[in-house]
Each structure stands twice: as structure tokens, then as C-alpha cells.
Amino acid sequence: MEVNKDISLKTYNTFGIDAKAKFFVEVNSLNDLKSALQLKGYPEKFILSGGSNMLITNDLNALVLHINLKGKEVVSENDDTVRLKVLAGENWHQMVLYTLERNYGGLENMSLIPGNTGTAPIQNIGAYGVELKDTFVSCEAMHIETQTLKTFSKEECRFGYRDSFFKNEGKGRYVIVSVTFELTKRNHKKNTSYGAIEAELEKKGITDPTIKDISNAVIAIRQSKLPDPKVLGNSGSFFKNPVISAEAYRKFSQQHPDAPSYKVSEEAYKIPAGWLIEQCGFKGKKFGDAGVHKNQALVLVNYGNASGDEILNLAYKIIEEVDHRFGIRISPEVNIIK
């Protein structure tokens, strides 16, 4: 394990922000992680995985630990289900494809989400009617101060909408090193309820889709809407979809009867943030090298040499305009690193 100095993080974050790490170490094993966490005489330690859910706004005066733990293992199975343990450094989409090759069902709706598996529980990632918590069994995490391993159950993770224990009380205290999923081997519970999936399957003439068909439909939809981070820097959806009260929704829907919405409960409704942003005229707009993607207003992009601050200032501009026009306060889904 070697500690390097003044390393550019441009290729380590999907926004392609050219910030530097004062110190940088590659973590390829649990022993590496333990040793790196025990290093003395360095500034604060910063945990970096796939770099897909973050916006770096400055050089990091820190010891950056790049989590590169790799491996997948079936820990138990029966005729109906399989429990698969995946190490934190495994690319999420490649891992989803791995499960589909083996006809393991449950993750297909979350195909092509950028990032690595270890950060997925932090955000409780989700797409097209499915969330990580739906197949999650447990995760192992190393305590940063004591370097002890703890297994967190689904209940202990306290998953919410793009939220978890690791974004709140556990923030900065643990490094997730593995995640265990329970997936189906037969009688898959297929979720095609989102209209875009149904339309894509219909376009392909598929009436009885396999889980691979659903994955392919999701990939096609995402590729039509979302830019490839390797081509155009971005972090996927930059903003959360706001959830408002039933009373606020009643007033909102009266003023904007054509607005799309999703009922979350009797007391709450979700409004697509992309629609709100698009109505404010930001879709496809460029502000220097920072901009809003032409096909999806939820996605902020780096057209080449935007700084993290330039993208963040654009985000603030969007938040204020949406609030001014609709009285709804949207918030970032990505982690802002200042």
C-alpha cells in the first residue's frame, strides 16, 4: 500500500472535476483499509468509491482512500432464492449484469445506475419503481475510528427515500465493505409499472418480458435520456424529486393541472423535479462549461472544464428559481464536497 501525493481526481469522479487530492491511497483489501485508517500524521481521511454521487468543489486537503475491494460470492441459496455478497468496489451496473447472466432477479430495474456497490446503501439507490432496500439483506462496514467490522441489518440501515443511517448518524463513521442481496431464482417479481418501461417493451413487441428484457428496456430508456459520464461529465440525477403534503399538492395541482405526480401515501405526493426545472426554462441551457442536459433537466453536466463551484452555483440558481415559481424547495441528491 503506497501513499501518493497531489493526485488529480478527474478520472475518479463522474463529473470529471479536476480537483487534486493532497494524499491518495488505493485500498484493495480489508487489511489495506485497516492500515490506511490507522495512518497517522495526515489530514482528515476522505473515503472515495466510484465517485458517481458527489460534486467536488475544491482540492481535497485530505488522505483520500479509494475503495477498490473486488469480489462476489453466493453465501446461501435454495430452489427459489440466492443470497449474493458483493464487495464494495464492484461496479454497480456490471454487478447487475452478472446477476442477470445467472437469471437472478431483483436488480434489473436498477440497470445502468453509475457508481459502485458499496455506496448504493448510503443513498438507498432506486429507479423505475424499485429501490435497493427491496433486495437488501445486510452490509458489512468498518468503523473508521476502531477499524472493527459491523454487520448492519436492513432495519439498522433505516432506509428512506434516497436516505439511510449512513447519510445521517452514521455519516463519516463507517466504510461499507460489502453488501448482501437476496435475489430470486424463479417466479421473479417483475416490475414494469412505470409507463416508460411498458412503452419500451411494447415498442419491441414484448408482452411477457424476462428480467433481461426489463433490464434492456431500462438501459435503452436511460441511454436515451442520460449522458454517458465517460463522454459528458455528470452524476446522474442531481436533484431529489420533492415530496409535498397532500394539502400542498391540492393547491399545486389546481394551479398546475398538467403537472405529473406520484402518490406516495394518503398524506404525501412526489413531484418530478425534472418537470419543475424544465418549466423554469433550464433544460438544455449552458452557463459556461456548466449546464443542464438537453434530454433530462434533472442532470447537470460538465461540458469540459467546469469547476465544481460553477456547477454548484448553477444548482443554487435552479433551486431558487423553482422555489420562486412553484413554492417547492428541491434539494441535491448528490453529496457536495466543499
N, C-alpha and C positions, 0 to 999 in steps of 0.2 A: 504494500500500500504506500503510494507516494503522494506527498502533498505538493501541488504545483501552485505557482504564483501568477497573478494577473492574467487569468484565463477569460477569453471572450465567451459569453453565454449565448451568442447569437444563434448557434445551432442547437442549443439546449432549451430554447423556449419557442413555442409555435408562432408567437407574434414576430419572431426574428428581430427582437430588440438587441442592439449591440452594446449591452452593458457588460461590465467586467466583474469577475469575482476576485477579490483580493487573494484568497486562498481557495484551492479546489482539490477534492479528493474523490476518486472513483471507488464506490462501495460495491464489491462483487460477492460478498459473503457475510454471514452474521458475525463472524469474527472481525472482518473489516469494519463493520458497523460499530461493534462494541469498541474496537480500538480507536476508531475515529471520534466517537463520542467521548472517549477518555482523554483525548489530546488536550494538553494544557498550553497556555501562552498564546492562544489565538483569540481573535474577536469572537463574537457570538457565532453559533453554528446555525446554518440555514440548510434545510432539507429540500432537495430538488429531485423530482422524479421525471415524469415525461414533459414537464414544462407546458402543459396544454391548458391549464386553468389558472393562468397567472399573467399579470402585466407588471413587468419590472420597470420602475420609473427612474432608477438611479443605479450607479455602480454599487455592488454589494461589498461593504467593508465587513466581510464575514468569511468563515470557513464553510464553503459550500460542499455538502455531502451529496453526491449524485448517486441515487439508489438504483443499482443495476443488478438486483437479485433476480436470477432466472431459474425457471423450473415449473413443471406441472405434474401433479400426482393424484391418482384415484385413491382416496383414503377408505372408501367403502362403497358398496353397491348391492342392489338386489335386482329382481326382474324389472322393476318399474323405475327406479331412480339411481342416480350415481352422485356421490359427493366428490367434488374435484377441488383440490387445494392448488392454488396458483400463487407463485411468488410475485412480490410487488413490482419488480422491474419488467415483467412481461407486458408487451404492448397489448392494449385492450382489444383492438379490432382483430389482431392476429390470434388472440386467445379465443375470441368469439368464433372465428373461422375454424379453429381447432375443434371446438365443441360441435360445430355443425358437421364437420367431416366424420364425426363419430355418432351423429344423429342424437346428440344430447340437446334437449330443448329447454328454452327459458331465457336465453340471452339474445335471440335473433332480432328482436325489435331494437336492440341497442347496438346494432352493427354500425361500424364506421365512426363511432364516437372517438375523438382523439384522446391521447393520453395513455397512461399505464394503469395496470390493475390495482396497484397499491393505493392510488389516490381516489379510486372510484367510491369507496365507502365514505370518504370525507364529505363528498358532495352529494352522496346518495344519487348518483347519476341516473338519468332516465330519458326515455324517448318513446314516442308513439304508444302511450298508454301503459308502459312498463317501467318500473324502477328497480334499481339494484336490490333493494330490500326484499323484492318478491322472490328472489332465489338465494339470498344471502343466508348462510348458516352462522359463520363466525369469522373473525380475523385475529391474527396474532400481531401484537405491536410491542416494540421495545421502548421501555421508559427511558427518556433521554438522560435523566439525571442518574438513575441507578443501573441502567443497562440490563434490567430484568425484563423477561418476556411475560406478557399477559395475554390471555385469550379473552376476547370480547364477544359475548353473545349478541344476537340481534337486538334483544331488549336493552342491553347495556349500551349499544351504539346510539339508541334514541334517534332513530331516523325520522326526518321530516322532509318537507318539500325542499330539495337541494340543501339539506341540512343534516347535521349529525352531532354527536358528542364531540367529535374531533374538530368541529368548527367552533365549538363553544368551550366548555370546561376543559376539554382535552387538548385544545389548541396549543401547539408549542411544547407539549409534554410527551408525546408519543410519536414513534415512527412505525407505520404499518409495514410489516414484512411479508405477510401472506394473507390471502382471502380464500375462504372455503365456500363453495356454492353447492346447492342441491339442485340437480337438473333432472329432467325426465328422460327416460329411455324409450318410452312408448306412451300412447294416449296423451300426446302433447297438448298442453293448453294453449291453443293458438289465439293470438290477439291481433285481429285485423280490423278493430273497431274504428280506428282513425280513418277518416274518409280518403286521405291521400294514399294509404296502403290499398284500400279497396279499389280505388281508381287505377292504381298502377297494376294490380293483379288483373283487373278487368281488361286493361289495355293489352296485357299479354295473353289474354284468353284463358286465365287460370281460375277455375271455380272451386277446386279443392286443393288449396296450397299446402305444400310441405313447409317445414320450418326453414329450409333452404330457400324456398320460393319467397317466403316473407322477408328473409334477410336480403335477398337480391332486390326486392321491391324497396326496402328501406334504403339500401345503398344507392339505388337509382334516384330516389327522391332527394336524398342528402346531396348527391353529386350534382343534381340539377339546381339546388338552392345554395349550397355551401361551397366556398372556395377551398381548394387543397392547400393546407398550410405550407407544403413544400414549394408551392408556386406563389402564393399570396399570403403573407403573414396574417394569422388570425388565431383566435382562441375559441372558435365556435360561437355559440350564443353568449354574448357579452352580458346581457341583462336577464334577470328572472322575470317570468310572467307574474304580474302583480295579482294578488288575491284581495278582493274587496268584500265588504259586508253586503248582505242581502239588501239592506236599506240603500247603501251607496250604489249598488248595482241597479236598483229600481230607478233611481234618478238618472244614472248614466245611460241606461237603455232607453229611457224616454227621450233623452237629448240626442242619442246616437243609436237609433233603432237598427241600423245595418251593421253594427259592430259585432264581430264574432265573440263568443264567450263560452265558458265551460262551467257547469255547475259542480262545485267541489263538495258542498253539503247544503243543508237547508239554510245555513247562515252565511255561506260564502260562495263567491263566484271568481273564476280566474279569467282575466282579460289578456289576450295575447299582446305582449309588449311590442312585438314586431309591427302589429297593426297600428298601435298608438304612435310609434316612431315614424312609420310611413305616412300617417295622416299629418304629421308635423313637417313633412317635406324633406326628411333627411335621407331617404333611400337613394343610393347611388351618388350621394354628394361627396366631394373631396375637399379636404381642408389641408392643403399642402400634401404631404405623403400619408396623412391620416385620413380615413374615410369610412363611409358606411357602404356595405356591399350592395351591388346593383340588384341582386336577386333576393336578398334577405336582409331586412332592416335591423334584425337582431344582431347582426355580425359586424363588428368594427374590424377594419383591416389596415395593414401596414403596406402601402404601395411601394415601399423600398427602403427609405431611410428615416421613417418617422421615429421620434423618440417616444419613450413610454409616457412622458409628460404630455406630449402632443395628443396622443390617443386618449389619455385620461381627461384632458381638457375638453376634448370632443364629447366624451361620455358625460361630463358635467353639463355641457351645453344642452345635450339631448335630454337629460334628466330634468333640467329646469324648464325646457320648452314643453315637455309632456305634462309636467306639473301645472304650468301656467294655462295650458289649453284644456286639460281634462280634469285637473284637480286630483290626479293619481300620481303617486310618487313611486317611480320604478327604481330598482337598485341593481348594482352589478352582481352578476353570478360569479365572475372571476375574482381571484384574490389579487388585490392591489398591493404590490410590494414597493414600499417607499423607503 
